[in-house]
Amino acid sequence: MSDELSTVFEALRRAASGLPDIIETTSYGTPALKIGKKLRARVKDADTVVLMCPLDEKEMLLEAAPAIYFETDHYKGWPAILVRF
């Protein structure tokens, strides 16, 4: 894992530290966190985290904080939101 991805993953790991049953793994070749077999978050690149969230919450987050949350065409209609690191 590159130093850039390690930095992002360490921040993600700290943010999730209070959640029960967190498993550190990989998804699409990048560091990820799961609860059981369900993906919760993964590092997309050195600037972006993919966070799983319900579609109705996704719309709210996109409207409330577009400087932080965004999506690309690839993620439209899916319960995942991109977060700027």
Protein Blocks (a to p, Z undefined) as FASTA:
>chain_A
ZZklmmmmmmmmmmmmmpghiacddeehiacddehjbcfbdcfblmbccddddfklmmmm
mmmmmmlgccdfklgoiacddddZZ
